[in-house]
Amino acid sequence: MFQNKTILITGSSGFIGSNLMKRLLIEAENCTLIGFDNNNDYYDVSLKEYRLDQLSQIKTKNTYKFIKGDLADKPLLESLFRQYHFDIVVNLAAQAGVRYSITNPDAYINSNIIGFYNILEACRNHPVEHLVYASSSSVYGGNKKIPFSTDDKVDNPVSLYAATKKSNELLAHAYSKLYNIPSTGLRFFTVYGPMGRPDMAYFGFTNKLIKGETIEIFNYGNCKRDFTYIDDIVEGIVRVMEKPPIKKTGEDGLPLPPYKIYNIGNNNPENLLDFVQILSEELIRAKVLPKDFDFEAHKKLVPMQPGDVPATYADTSELEKDFEFKPSTSLRQGLRKFSEWYYDYYILGNKNNE
Ligand SMILES: NC(=O)c1ccc[n+]([C@@H]2O[C@H](COP(=O)([O-])OP(=O)(O)OC[C@H]3O[C@@H](n4cnc5c(N)ncnc54)[C@H](O)[C@@H]3O)[C@@H](O)[C@H]2O)c1
């Protein structure tokens, strides 16, 4: 894997960022790996600290440093880029979540718009080999044509979150064209797994079920999601990081934008009701829920929520073509890993070992 590179991962206390950092700490060689995050309290901060703690315990052949800071702090980013001269930047820090953007729009503008602009400016002033950044399947909004392809028009976001992610792709395109910055945007499709995000449905369902509460399944269960296991996402990011879009010159003598967008999703959407059925079985298997748990009595079918979309389904042919990779972890395997981790972390309280 990577050798002698200086790599910045923003959002490194987050779900995807911490898993990516873990993989690099284990597999990269002689690299300088800088994690960056403001550790905000959008969800339980102790989970972010736990992830950082896990990272600091890994024996590594690399230099690792975590810096606590905010993407909206332009002078801080500028000084970091000046100091480290990053070869690769992976921007995963963002205000995530669709529903929260309805009540807290400012957080999305600060982190996803101003923060991302600051990253682009820093890459402009301190050229990098590759900028990789997180976009989202939510950019497809209410598109009816499935599977969702990166060739499809995505001009109809149905949440502010989706609008900020689409804006990131547009801003990155302009910076790639103007300053010849190789950039790749990754549209992730509903990522889940151990050490995941408590604000996401599968995690929230689990928290409720163990308290004996009833879970609400939106759109009367008539929802399909392309659930993607965290290790598949990390594998996809690593492969993409290694291969920036090639710089080329156009007929006008100006650089063609070295710019790419890929979907990273399972390419196999599952019905939400099937998903929660497997989740409940795996939670019972992992002893998070009792053997005789009556799942039917704890679920309620309710209407669609604002900002939600009925289906997500990733066309991953471009990813397969360019990187010979396609996510392959089954829901059963992935939810088993999640349930076992949940048991260990929350039920046994083993917050210091994985
Ligand atoms: N998890 C998914 O299903 C999913 C799907 C599509 C896209 N994404 C995108 O992938 C990226 C990573 O998602 P995640 O699931 O790991 O989310 P996460 O919330 O666990 O991680 C994001 C991290 O960014 C940090 N952060 C937020 N704003 C910041 C700021 N202004 N400055 C510094 N740090 C900041 C947070 O503290 C958090 O630790 C995000 O950009 C998200 O929008 C995630």
The ligand as an ORCA input file, in Angstrom:
! r2SCAN-3c Opt
* xyz 0 1
  N     -22.152      6.876      6.865
  C     -22.880      6.981      5.737
  O     -23.822      6.207      5.509
  C     -22.568      8.045      4.713
  C     -23.295      8.025      3.509
  C     -23.008      8.995      2.557
  C     -22.038      9.944      2.783
  N     -21.352      9.944      3.963
  C     -20.343     10.973      4.154
  O     -19.132     10.354      4.527
  C     -18.397     11.192      5.417
  C     -18.081     10.445      6.700
  O     -19.305     10.020      7.286
  P     -19.389      9.236      8.660
  O     -20.528      8.304      8.544
  O     -18.060      8.743      9.043
  O     -19.849     10.428      9.610
  P     -19.321     10.851     11.057
  O     -20.268     11.915     11.532
  O     -19.127      9.647     11.908
  O     -17.911     11.485     10.737
  C     -17.728     12.825     10.353
  C     -16.708     13.430     11.292
  O     -16.477     14.764     10.867
  C     -16.320     15.578     12.008
  N     -16.662     16.945     11.617
  C     -17.869     17.426     11.263
  N     -17.785     18.725     10.982
  C     -16.483     19.075     11.144
  C     -15.770     20.282     10.994
  N     -16.388     21.404     10.631
  N     -14.443     20.286     11.240
  C     -13.796     19.153     11.623
  N     -14.431     17.975     11.801
  C     -15.764     17.937     11.547
  C     -17.262     14.992     13.040
  O     -16.852     15.291     14.375
  C     -17.188     13.504     12.742
  O     -16.278     12.841     13.595
  C     -19.262     12.432      5.620
  O     -18.836     13.411      4.708
  C     -20.644     11.954      5.264
  O     -21.460     13.025      4.828
  C     -21.597      9.012      4.926
*
